[in-house]
Amino acid sequence: MLILNKLGVLFTFMFLSHVVLAGDNEKINVHSCAQIDNKIAKAKTAMENRYREKKGQSLRAKLKSLQKQKTYCKRKNFSTS
């Protein structure tokens, strides 16, 4: 019985992680990739300015998200510039 519980948890985790990761991939298309390099440059420029901690956290999160999106674009051979 304990083995079945462990297997159930494992399969649930695998299913949920697949759904979460697939959600990011499905949003990627040619249009969303077209200007990703410019958006990354703007985010980096904004990070060079003074800002409060909360703004800094949101800028870092945005930059991380844009870099992740650029990785997906490269995987699908879409232009990012």
N, C-alpha and C positions, 0 to 999 in steps of 0.2 A: 504494500500500500504506500509506503514511504517513497519507493522508487517511482510509482505513478505520479505522486505529487511533484517530485523533482522534475520529471519529464514534462508534466503539465506547465510548470513554471517556465521551464526552458523553452518550450514551444510558444508560449504566450509572449515571452520576451523577444524571441526571434520574429514573430509575426508583427508585434508592435514596432520594433526597430525597422523592419522592412517598410512598414507604412509610413513612418516618420521620414526615413531617408528617401523614399520614392516621392514623397510630397515635394521636396526641394527640387528634385530632378525634373518633375513634370512641368514646372513653371518656366523652364529654360527654353527659349526659342530665339530665332534670329533677331527679332526686334529687341528683346530684352538684353541681348549681348552686344548690340551695335555700339553703344556708347559707354561700356563698362569701364574702359581705361580712363576716360574723362571723369567719370564719377569717382573713381579711386583717387585720381589726382586732386580733385576738389576736396575730398575727405582728408587727404594728407595735408593739404594747405590749411584747412580749418584746424587741424590738430597743432599746427605751428603757432597759432594765435593763443592768447591767454583765455582761459575758460575755467569754470568751476568744476569740481570733481564730478558732479552729476552729468554735466555736459560732456566731460572727458570720457566717462563711461559709455555714454550713448554714441559718441564719435568712434570709440574703439570697437563697439559692437557693430556699428554700421560698416566700418572698414573691414572687419572680419567677415561680415555677411557678403560684402562686395567681392572680396578675394575668393570666397567659397564659390560664389556664382561664376566668377571668371574661370575657376578650375573646371566647373561643369561645362562652361562654354567651350573651353579648350578640348575637353573630352569628346564633345560632339562636333569638333572642327568648325565652330562658328567664329567669325571675325569679332574681335573685341575692341577694335579701334574705330 
